[in-house]
């Protein structure tokens, strides 16, 4: 399963420009939102636009990509009053492709005007909930710090923070000089929070980028763009140590598209290990998509839990509760006591005598068995026989002197008696 998380949709549906120019007046936010919803229902892509997008998607599927993220890019900030999700309109008009997963991504170009805020707050949660992924393209050191430190933390659904979570940080690699220095603390903090850094391979082959990126100062087109990309991509790999990197396309023209294996070989030239280069388009984006889905819920719960009982469990449980209720009544407890007393009184003296006799027989059999076992052990083991014989011999030797001394004492007594007589 190969991922391409940056399939730019630079075309706009008919009528979107006129609908975006809504006057901003106080107390009319609900009216503007209703106008935007009505505009999304009326906007449509033309047949020429749809054919170009379909051809681009068919080529990506032919190359082996199975998960495609359609990317909508905006400049400076998100305005809830004028913003329209064009990807929902496009997905309704695309033909179905079995086995291919389409995701919706929103990317925001951050410049000096975006330092005061660019719309990723809790007030925009309902508007941005329709997107699967959120990406940031910082062009200043301040916006890079905000993207790495603030907007990579979990959103308000879990921590109570007032900012939304961005999943992807895309750096302007084709610029003549990167507008900020990549610090280890910022990059590692973003990676620890779960964000990833995107490397679009379109700059490595000298392809053309989106017009909105060029106009927003996030990309360049020219002879030096390819050289700048290689220098910037090596810097990203050096700071991240090859971890938390996602390779995407960002390709506008079909002739600039490359297959997943070619992209892996291309990234390995930056000093990334072969397995890490393969994971940059397979396992890393997969974990990113799952993390983005779980962060939209409370404590990473994907669905509402349900209790599924097996068949017949409810009937058995009801029967057990009824029996317990009956046994707990005082009438049932008194009946159980009377039954126990009758059982004890029914035991006759003859039965007790038989039980006592059987116990005594068992005890005698046990003692006889132990004696027989001890004798058999001594008979079988010659060493035990030898030790037992030595003990008996020593006891006999110890008794002989005592018997001789007693005989001498008796003789002395007899002699004394004769002399007295």
Secondary structure, 3 states (H helix, E strand, C coil): CEEEEEEECCCCCECHHHHHCCCCCCCCHHHHHHHHHHHHHHCECCHHHHHHHHHHHHHHHHHCEEEEEEEEEEECCCCCCCCCCHHHHHHHHCCCCCCCEEEEEEEEEECHHHCCCCCCEHHHHHHHCCCCEEEEEECCHHHHHHHHHHCCCCCHHHHCCCECCCCEEECCCCCCCCCCCCCHHHHHHHHHHCCEEEEEHHHCCCCCCCHHHHHCCCCCCCCCHHHHHHHHHHHHHHHHCCCCEEEECCCCCHHHCCCHHHHHHHHHCCCCCHHHHHHCCCHHHHHHHHHHHHCCCHHHCCCCCCCCCCCCHHHHHHHHHHHHHHHCCHHHHHHHHHHHHHHHHCCCHHHHHHHHHHHHHHHHHHHHHHHHHHHHHHHHCHHHHHHHHHHHHHHHHHHHHHHHHHHHHHHHHHHHHHHHC
